[in-house]
Amino acid sequence: MEPTVENGVRSLFLFPFDLSATTRYTKRTMEEENTKHKELVREEDKKLAKLVDILVYKTWMAP
């Protein structure tokens, strides 16, 4: 028998698992991954900015 949904709540008799904990864990994990990704992008942006600064400096200071 398939679990039923009544008023947005699964029937505890047919589907006795707490999905809210799994959903919270998944959401938290996704937020952590997004934060890590943003930090990596910032680091890459800093590296790229340094390279651009070096190239501009060498271009202007070239004999």
PDB file with SEQRES, HELIX, SHEET and CRYST1 records, atoms N, CA, C and O in Angstrom:
SEQRES   1 A   63  MET GLU PRO THR VAL GLU ASN GLY VAL ARG SER LEU PHE          
SEQRES   2 A   63  LEU PHE PRO PHE ASP LEU SER ALA THR THR ARG TYR THR          
SEQRES   3 A   63  LYS ARG THR MET GLU GLU GLU ASN THR LYS HIS LYS GLU          
SEQRES   4 A   63  LEU VAL ARG GLU GLU ASP LYS LYS LEU ALA LYS LEU VAL          
SEQRES   5 A   63  ASP ILE LEU VAL TYR LYS THR TRP MET ALA PRO                  
HELIX    1 AA1 LEU A   19  MET A   61  1                                  43    
SHEET    1 AA1 2 VAL A   5  GLU A   6  0                                        
SHEET    2 AA1 2 VAL A   9  ARG A  10 -1                                        
CRYST1    1.000    1.000    1.000  90.00  90.00  90.00 P 1           1          
ATOM      1  N   MET A   1       0.837  -1.178   0.000  1.00  0.00           N  
ATOM      2  CA  MET A   1       0.000   0.000   0.000  1.00  0.00           C  
ATOM      3  C   MET A   1       0.884   1.245   0.000  1.00  0.00           C  
ATOM      4  O   MET A   1       1.850   1.315   0.760  1.00  0.00           O  
ATOM      5  N   GLU A   2       0.572   2.205  -0.824  1.00  0.00           N  
ATOM      6  CA  GLU A   2       1.361   3.433  -0.946  1.00  0.00           C  
ATOM      7  C   GLU A   2       1.083   4.361   0.241  1.00  0.00           C  
ATOM      8  O   GLU A   2      -0.032   4.391   0.760  1.00  0.00           O  
ATOM      9  N   PRO A   3       2.092   5.111   0.664  1.00  0.00           N  
ATOM     10  CA  PRO A   3       1.844   6.103   1.716  1.00  0.00           C  
ATOM     11  C   PRO A   3       0.886   7.164   1.201  1.00  0.00           C  
ATOM     12  O   PRO A   3       0.947   7.560   0.037  1.00  0.00           O  
ATOM     13  N   THR A   4       0.016   7.613   2.064  1.00  0.00           N  
ATOM     14  CA  THR A   4      -0.939   8.636   1.659  1.00  0.00           C  
ATOM     15  C   THR A   4      -0.549   9.976   2.257  1.00  0.00           C  
ATOM     16  O   THR A   4       0.136  10.039   3.278  1.00  0.00           O  
ATOM     17  N   VAL A   5      -0.989  11.043   1.613  1.00  0.00           N  
ATOM     18  CA  VAL A   5      -0.749  12.387   2.120  1.00  0.00           C  
ATOM     19  C   VAL A   5      -2.098  13.019   2.398  1.00  0.00           C  
ATOM     20  O   VAL A   5      -2.927  13.155   1.498  1.00  0.00           O  
ATOM     21  N   GLU A   6      -2.317  13.404   3.642  1.00  0.00           N  
ATOM     22  CA  GLU A   6      -3.561  14.056   4.024  1.00  0.00           C  
ATOM     23  C   GLU A   6      -3.217  15.390   4.676  1.00  0.00           C  
ATOM     24  O   GLU A   6      -2.538  15.437   5.702  1.00  0.00           O  
ATOM     25  N   ASN A   7      -3.695  16.471   4.069  1.00  0.00           N  
ATOM     26  CA  ASN A   7      -3.429  17.817   4.578  1.00  0.00           C  
ATOM     27  C   ASN A   7      -1.927  18.099   4.680  1.00  0.00           C  
ATOM     28  O   ASN A   7      -1.484  18.789   5.598  1.00  0.00           O  
ATOM     29  N   GLY A   8      -1.155  17.571   3.748  1.00  0.00           N  
ATOM     30  CA  GLY A   8       0.279  17.834   3.712  1.00  0.00           C  
ATOM     31  C   GLY A   8       1.087  17.020   4.704  1.00  0.00           C  
ATOM     32  O   GLY A   8       2.294  17.231   4.823  1.00  0.00           O  
ATOM     33  N   VAL A   9       0.456  16.088   5.426  1.00  0.00           N  
ATOM     34  CA  VAL A   9       1.174  15.279   6.403  1.00  0.00           C  
ATOM     35  C   VAL A   9       1.021  13.818   6.030  1.00  0.00           C  
ATOM     36  O   VAL A   9      -0.090  13.332   5.816  1.00  0.00           O  
ATOM     37  N   ARG A  10       2.137  13.126   5.955  1.00  0.00           N  
ATOM     38  CA  ARG A  10       2.051  11.695   5.627  1.00  0.00           C  
ATOM     39  C   ARG A  10       1.429  10.929   6.788  1.00  0.00           C  
ATOM     40  O   ARG A  10       1.633  11.253   7.958  1.00  0.00           O  
ATOM     41  N   SER A  11       0.679   9.922   6.434  1.00  0.00           N  
ATOM     42  CA  SER A  11       0.060   9.086   7.452  1.00  0.00           C  
ATOM     43  C   SER A  11       1.153   8.335   8.210  1.00  0.00           C  
ATOM     44  O   SER A  11       1.973   7.646   7.602  1.00  0.00           O  
ATOM     45  N   LEU A  12       1.165   8.468   9.532  1.00  0.00           N  
ATOM     46  CA  LEU A  12       2.203   7.826  10.330  1.00  0.00           C  
ATOM     47  C   LEU A  12       2.084   6.315  10.317  1.00  0.00           C  
ATOM     48  O   LEU A  12       3.067   5.613  10.556  1.00  0.00           O  
ATOM     49  N   PHE A  13       0.887   5.805  10.041  1.00  0.00           N  
ATOM     50  CA  PHE A  13       0.717   4.357  10.028  1.00  0.00           C  
ATOM     51  C   PHE A  13       1.308   3.736   8.778  1.00  0.00           C  
ATOM     52  O   PHE A  13       1.806   2.611   8.810  1.00  0.00           O  
ATOM     53  N   LEU A  14       1.255   4.467   7.682  1.00  0.00           N  
ATOM     54  CA  LEU A  14       1.744   3.919   6.426  1.00  0.00           C  
ATOM     55  C   LEU A  14       3.197   4.306   6.147  1.00  0.00           C  
ATOM     56  O   LEU A  14       3.900   3.605   5.420  1.00  0.00           O  
ATOM     57  N   PHE A  15       3.640   5.416   6.723  1.00  0.00           N  
ATOM     58  CA  PHE A  15       4.996   5.888   6.445  1.00  0.00           C  
ATOM     59  C   PHE A  15       5.563   6.478   7.742  1.00  0.00           C  
ATOM     60  O   PHE A  15       5.559   7.696   7.918  1.00  0.00           O  
ATOM     61  N   PRO A  16       6.051   5.622   8.650  1.00  0.00           N  
ATOM     62  CA  PRO A  16       6.401   6.073  10.002  1.00  0.00           C  
ATOM     63  C   PRO A  16       7.766   6.744  10.135  1.00  0.00           C  
ATOM     64  O   PRO A  16       8.255   6.886  11.255  1.00  0.00           O  
ATOM     65  N   PHE A  17       8.404   7.163   9.035  1.00  0.00           N  
ATOM     66  CA  PHE A  17       9.736   7.747   9.118  1.00  0.00           C  
ATOM     67  C   PHE A  17       9.660   9.265   9.185  1.00  0.00           C  
ATOM     68  O   PHE A  17       8.771   9.880   8.596  1.00  0.00           O  
ATOM     69  N   ASP A  18      10.577   9.846   9.890  1.00  0.00           N  
ATOM     70  CA  ASP A  18      10.629  11.302  10.009  1.00  0.00           C  
ATOM     71  C   ASP A  18      11.485  11.850   8.871  1.00  0.00           C  
ATOM     72  O   ASP A  18      12.712  11.767   8.913  1.00  0.00           O  
ATOM     73  N   LEU A  19      10.837  12.403   7.867  1.00  0.00           N  
ATOM     74  CA  LEU A  19      11.561  12.949   6.720  1.00  0.00           C  
ATOM     75  C   LEU A  19      12.088  14.347   6.980  1.00  0.00           C  
ATOM     76  O   LEU A  19      12.969  14.821   6.263  1.00  0.00           O  
ATOM     77  N   SER A  20      11.559  15.014   7.998  1.00  0.00           N  
ATOM     78  CA  SER A  20      11.989  16.378   8.247  1.00  0.00           C  
ATOM     79  C   SER A  20      13.466  16.436   8.630  1.00  0.00           C  
ATOM     80  O   SER A  20      14.167  17.378   8.260  1.00  0.00           O  
ATOM     81  N   ALA A  21      13.940  15.433   9.370  1.00  0.00           N  
ATOM     82  CA  ALA A  21      15.355  15.405   9.754  1.00  0.00           C  
ATOM     83  C   ALA A  21      16.227  15.239   8.514  1.00  0.00           C  
ATOM     84  O   ALA A  21      17.262  15.895   8.389  1.00  0.00           O  
ATOM     85  N   THR A  22      15.819  14.375   7.608  1.00  0.00           N  
ATOM     86  CA  THR A  22      16.569  14.165   6.375  1.00  0.00           C  
ATOM     87  C   THR A  22      16.565  15.425   5.530  1.00  0.00           C  
ATOM     88  O   THR A  22      17.583  15.790   4.942  1.00  0.00           O  
ATOM     89  N   THR A  23      15.425  16.086   5.470  1.00  0.00           N  
ATOM     90  CA  THR A  23      15.316  17.317   4.692  1.00  0.00           C  
ATOM     91  C   THR A  23      16.211  18.400   5.284  1.00  0.00           C  
ATOM     92  O   THR A  23      16.896  19.113   4.551  1.00  0.00           O  
ATOM     93  N   ARG A  24      16.202  18.523   6.608  1.00  0.00           N  
ATOM     94  CA  ARG A  24      17.064  19.522   7.258  1.00  0.00           C  
ATOM     95  C   ARG A  24      18.529  19.211   6.990  1.00  0.00           C  
ATOM     96  O   ARG A  24      19.315  20.112   6.699  1.00  0.00           O  
ATOM     97  N   TYR A  25      18.905  17.914   7.089  1.00  0.00           N  
ATOM     98  CA  TYR A  25      20.292  17.521   6.838  1.00  0.00           C  
ATOM     99  C   TYR A  25      20.682  17.842   5.398  1.00  0.00           C  
ATOM    100  O   TYR A  25      21.763  18.377   5.151  1.00  0.00           O  
ATOM    101  N   THR A  26      19.813  17.520   4.456  1.00  0.00           N  
ATOM    102  CA  THR A  26      20.099  17.786   3.049  1.00  0.00           C  
ATOM    103  C   THR A  26      20.234  19.279   2.803  1.00  0.00           C  
ATOM    104  O   THR A  26      21.144  19.711   2.094  1.00  0.00           O  
ATOM    105  N   LYS A  27      19.343  20.067   3.378  1.00  0.00           N  
ATOM    106  CA  LYS A  27      19.394  21.519   3.201  1.00  0.00           C  
ATOM    107  C   LYS A  27      20.683  22.082   3.791  1.00  0.00           C  
ATOM    108  O   LYS A  27      21.342  22.921   3.178  1.00  0.00           O  
ATOM    109  N   ARG A  28      21.038  21.610   4.994  1.00  0.00           N  
ATOM    110  CA  ARG A  28      22.262  22.089   5.644  1.00  0.00           C  
ATOM    111  C   ARG A  28      23.481  21.688   4.817  1.00  0.00           C  
ATOM    112  O   ARG A  28      24.401  22.489   4.652  1.00  0.00           O  
ATOM    113  N   THR A  29      23.502  20.479   4.303  1.00  0.00           N  
ATOM    114  CA  THR A  29      24.619  20.022   3.482  1.00  0.00           C  
ATOM    115  C   THR A  29      24.735  20.859   2.217  1.00  0.00           C  
ATOM    116  O   THR A  29      25.839  21.222   1.813  1.00  0.00           O  
ATOM    117  N   MET A  30      23.603  21.169   1.590  1.00  0.00           N  
ATOM    118  CA  MET A  30      23.631  21.992   0.383  1.00  0.00           C  
ATOM    119  C   MET A  30      24.133  23.395   0.709  1.00  0.00           C  
ATOM    120  O   MET A  30      24.891  23.973  -0.070  1.00  0.00           O  
ATOM    121  N   GLU A  31      23.722  23.950   1.848  1.00  0.00           N  
ATOM    122  CA  GLU A  31      24.189  25.280   2.246  1.00  0.00           C  
ATOM    123  C   GLU A  31      25.697  25.270   2.496  1.00  0.00           C  
ATOM    124  O   GLU A  31      26.399  26.210   2.124  1.00  0.00           O  
ATOM    125  N   GLU A  32      26.192  24.195   3.131  1.00  0.00           N  
ATOM    126  CA  GLU A  32      27.631  24.084   3.378  1.00  0.00           C  
ATOM    127  C   GLU A  32      28.396  23.980   2.057  1.00  0.00           C  
ATOM    128  O   GLU A  32      29.447  24.601   1.896  1.00  0.00           O  
ATOM    129  N   GLU A  33      27.872  23.200   1.118  1.00  0.00           N  
ATOM    130  CA  GLU A  33      28.522  23.074  -0.186  1.00  0.00           C  
ATOM    131  C   GLU A  33      28.534  24.413  -0.920  1.00  0.00           C  
ATOM    132  O   GLU A  33      29.532  24.773  -1.546  1.00  0.00           O  
ATOM    133  N   ASN A  34      27.422  25.151  -0.843  1.00  0.00           N  
ATOM    134  CA  ASN A  34      27.360  26.469  -1.482  1.00  0.00           C  
ATOM    135  C   ASN A  34      28.376  27.423  -0.861  1.00  0.00           C  
ATOM    136  O   ASN A  34      29.029  28.190  -1.567  1.00  0.00           O  
ATOM    137  N   THR A  35      28.505  27.370   0.464  1.00  0.00           N  
ATOM    138  CA  THR A  35      29.469  28.224   1.157  1.00  0.00           C  
ATOM    139  C   THR A  35      30.886  27.871   0.728  1.00  0.00           C  
ATOM    140  O   THR A  35      31.691  28.761   0.452  1.00  0.00           O  
ATOM    141  N   LYS A  36      31.198  26.574   0.670  1.00  0.00           N  
ATOM    142  CA  LYS A  36      32.527  26.142   0.236  1.00  0.00           C  
ATOM    143  C   LYS A  36      32.796  26.593  -1.191  1.00  0.00           C  
ATOM    144  O   LYS A  36      33.892  27.056  -1.510  1.00  0.00           O  
ATOM    145  N   HIS A  37      31.799  26.457  -2.038  1.00  0.00           N  
ATOM    146  CA  HIS A  37      31.959  26.862  -3.440  1.00  0.00           C  
ATOM    147  C   HIS A  37      32.230  28.365  -3.535  1.00  0.00           C  
ATOM    148  O   HIS A  37      33.106  28.796  -4.284  1.00  0.00           O  
ATOM    149  N   LYS A  38      31.477  29.154  -2.777  1.00  0.00           N  
ATOM    150  CA  LYS A  38      31.673  30.607  -2.795  1.00  0.00           C  
ATOM    151  C   LYS A  38      33.075  30.971  -2.323  1.00  0.00           C  
ATOM    152  O   LYS A  38      33.705  31.868  -2.882  1.00  0.00           O  
ATOM    153  N   GLU A  39      33.572  30.271  -1.285  1.00  0.00           N  
ATOM    154  CA  GLU A  39      34.925  30.537  -0.794  1.00  0.00           C  
ATOM    155  C   GLU A  39      35.962  30.196  -1.858  1.00  0.00           C  
ATOM    156  O   GLU A  39      36.922  30.942  -2.050  1.00  0.00           O  
ATOM    157  N   LEU A  40      35.776  29.073  -2.551  1.00  0.00           N  
ATOM    158  CA  LEU A  40      36.708  28.697  -3.613  1.00  0.00           C  
ATOM    159  C   LEU A  40      36.690  29.719  -4.743  1.00  0.00           C  
ATOM    160  O   LEU A  40      37.736  30.064  -5.293  1.00  0.00           O  
ATOM    161  N   VAL A  41      35.505  30.199  -5.084  1.00  0.00           N  
ATOM    162  CA  VAL A  41      35.396  31.201  -6.153  1.00  0.00           C  
ATOM    163  C   VAL A  41      36.111  32.479  -5.732  1.00  0.00           C  
ATOM    164  O   VAL A  41      36.804  33.098  -6.539  1.00  0.00           O  
ATOM    165  N   ARG A  42      35.945  32.881  -4.468  1.00  0.00           N  
ATOM    166  CA  ARG A  42      36.637  34.081  -3.978  1.00  0.00           C  
ATOM    167  C   ARG A  42      38.146  33.919  -4.069  1.00  0.00           C  
ATOM    168  O   ARG A  42      38.852  34.838  -4.483  1.00  0.00           O  
ATOM    169  N   GLU A  43      38.645  32.730  -3.675  1.00  0.00           N  
ATOM    170  CA  GLU A  43      40.088  32.477  -3.748  1.00  0.00           C  
ATOM    171  C   GLU A  43      40.572  32.530  -5.190  1.00  0.00           C  
ATOM    172  O   GLU A  43      41.622  33.105  -5.477  1.00  0.00           O  
ATOM    173  N   GLU A  44      39.807  31.928  -6.098  1.00  0.00           N  
ATOM    174  CA  GLU A  44      40.186  31.953  -7.509  1.00  0.00           C  
ATOM    175  C   GLU A  44      40.154  33.382  -8.050  1.00  0.00           C  
ATOM    176  O   GLU A  44      41.011  33.761  -8.849  1.00  0.00           O  
ATOM    177  N   ASP A  45      39.180  34.168  -7.626  1.00  0.00           N  
ATOM    178  CA  ASP A  45      39.106  35.573  -8.049  1.00  0.00           C  
ATOM    179  C   ASP A  45      40.323  36.351  -7.563  1.00  0.00           C  
ATOM    180  O   ASP A  45      40.862  37.187  -8.289  1.00  0.00           O  
ATOM    181  N   LYS A  46      40.752  36.075  -6.334  1.00  0.00           N  
ATOM    182  CA  LYS A  46      41.930  36.759  -5.793  1.00  0.00           C  
ATOM    183  C   LYS A  46      43.173  36.388  -6.604  1.00  0.00           C  
ATOM    184  O   LYS A  46      43.989  37.252  -6.925  1.00  0.00           O  
ATOM    185  N   LYS A  47      43.315  35.109  -6.933  1.00  0.00           N  
ATOM    186  CA  LYS A  47      44.462  34.660  -7.725  1.00  0.00           C  
ATOM    187  C   LYS A  47      44.443  35.315  -9.104  1.00  0.00           C  
ATOM    188  O   LYS A  47      45.473  35.770  -9.601  1.00  0.00           O  
ATOM    189  N   LEU A  48      43.274  35.356  -9.708  1.00  0.00           N  
ATOM    190  CA  LEU A  48      43.139  35.970 -11.027  1.00  0.00           C  
ATOM    191  C   LEU A  48      43.460  37.462 -10.959  1.00  0.00           C  
ATOM    192  O   LEU A  48      44.116  37.998 -11.852  1.00  0.00           O  
ATOM    193  N   ALA A  49      43.009  38.119  -9.922  1.00  0.00           N  
ATOM    194  CA  ALA A  49      43.290  39.551  -9.761  1.00  0.00           C  
ATOM    195  C   ALA A  49      44.792  39.785  -9.622  1.00  0.00           C  
ATOM    196  O   ALA A  49      45.323  40.752 -10.169  1.00  0.00           O  
ATOM    197  N   LYS A  50      45.480  38.905  -8.891  1.00  0.00           N  
ATOM    198  CA  LYS A  50      46.935  39.039  -8.756  1.00  0.00           C  
ATOM    199  C   LYS A  50      47.613  38.891 -10.111  1.00  0.00           C  
ATOM    200  O   LYS A  50      48.510  39.665 -10.447  1.00  0.00           O  
ATOM    201  N   LEU A  51      47.187  37.899 -10.889  1.00  0.00           N  
ATOM    202  CA  LEU A  51      47.777  37.695 -12.205  1.00  0.00           C  
ATOM    203  C   LEU A  51      47.545  38.903 -13.112  1.00  0.00           C  
ATOM    204  O   LEU A  51      48.443  39.326 -13.840  1.00  0.00           O  
ATOM    205  N   VAL A  52      46.350  39.445 -13.062  1.00  0.00           N  
ATOM    206  CA  VAL A  52      46.048  40.624 -13.879  1.00  0.00           C  
ATOM    207  C   VAL A  52      46.927  41.791 -13.440  1.00  0.00           C  
ATOM    208  O   VAL A  52      47.468  42.511 -14.279  1.00  0.00           O  
ATOM    209  N   ASP A  53      47.073  41.978 -12.133  1.00  0.00           N  
ATOM    210  CA  ASP A  53      47.936  43.052 -11.636  1.00  0.00           C  
ATOM    211  C   ASP A  53      49.367  42.886 -12.128  1.00  0.00           C  
ATOM    212  O   ASP A  53      50.003  43.854 -12.543  1.00  0.00           O  
ATOM    213  N   ILE A  54      49.869  41.656 -12.082  1.00  0.00           N  
ATOM    214  CA  ILE A  54      51.235  41.390 -12.546  1.00  0.00           C  
ATOM    215  C   ILE A  54      51.361  41.678 -14.036  1.00  0.00           C  
ATOM    216  O   ILE A  54      52.322  42.308 -14.477  1.00  0.00           O  
ATOM    217  N   LEU A  55      50.380  41.212 -14.809  1.00  0.00           N  
ATOM    218  CA  LEU A  55      50.438  41.445 -16.256  1.00  0.00           C  
ATOM    219  C   LEU A  55      50.358  42.935 -16.589  1.00  0.00           C  
ATOM    220  O   LEU A  55      51.088  43.409 -17.460  1.00  0.00           O  
ATOM    221  N   VAL A  56      49.506  43.660 -15.926  1.00  0.00           N  
ATOM    222  CA  VAL A  56      49.383  45.099 -16.177  1.00  0.00           C  
ATOM    223  C   VAL A  56      50.677  45.799 -15.775  1.00  0.00           C  
ATOM    224  O   VAL A  56      51.165  46.660 -16.506  1.00  0.00           O  
ATOM    225  N   TYR A  57      51.227  45.445 -14.640  1.00  0.00           N  
ATOM    226  CA  TYR A  57      52.473  46.057 -14.177  1.00  0.00           C  
ATOM    227  C   TYR A  57      53.599  45.809 -15.181  1.00  0.00           C  
ATOM    228  O   TYR A  57      54.337  46.724 -15.549  1.00  0.00           O  
ATOM    229  N   LYS A  58      53.716  44.526 -15.624  1.00  0.00           N  
ATOM    230  CA  LYS A  58      54.787  44.202 -16.564  1.00  0.00           C  
ATOM    231  C   LYS A  58      54.571  44.889 -17.913  1.00  0.00           C  
ATOM    232  O   LYS A  58      55.531  45.268 -18.584  1.00  0.00           O  
ATOM    233  N   THR A  59      53.321  45.046 -18.300  1.00  0.00           N  
ATOM    234  CA  THR A  59      53.038  45.705 -19.575  1.00  0.00           C  
ATOM    235  C   THR A  59      53.433  47.169 -19.509  1.00  0.00           C  
ATOM    236  O   THR A  59      54.041  47.693 -20.443  1.00  0.00           O  
ATOM    237  N   TRP A  60      53.091  47.836 -18.409  1.00  0.00           N  
ATOM    238  CA  TRP A  60      53.395  49.264 -18.280  1.00  0.00           C  
ATOM    239  C   TRP A  60      54.873  49.508 -18.028  1.00  0.00           C  
ATOM    240  O   TRP A  60      55.432  50.518 -18.458  1.00  0.00           O  
ATOM    241  N   MET A  61      55.504  48.564 -17.321  1.00  0.00           N  
ATOM    242  CA  MET A  61      56.900  48.775 -16.950  1.00  0.00           C  
ATOM    243  C   MET A  61      57.871  48.168 -17.965  1.00  0.00           C  
ATOM    244  O   MET A  61      59.086  48.260 -17.793  1.00  0.00           O  
ATOM    245  N   ALA A  62      57.340  47.552 -19.018  1.00  0.00           N  
ATOM    246  CA  ALA A  62      58.215  46.937 -20.027  1.00  0.00           C  
ATOM    247  C   ALA A  62      59.019  48.020 -20.742  1.00  0.00           C  
ATOM    248  O   ALA A  62      58.501  49.106 -21.005  1.00  0.00           O  
ATOM    249  N   PRO A  63      60.273  47.732 -21.056  1.00  0.00           N  
ATOM    250  CA  PRO A  63      61.105  48.739 -21.736  1.00  0.00           C  
ATOM    251  C   PRO A  63      60.662  49.007 -23.155  1.00  0.00           C  
ATOM    252  O   PRO A  63      61.266  49.827 -23.845  1.00  0.00           O  
TER     253      PRO A  63                                                      
END                                                                             
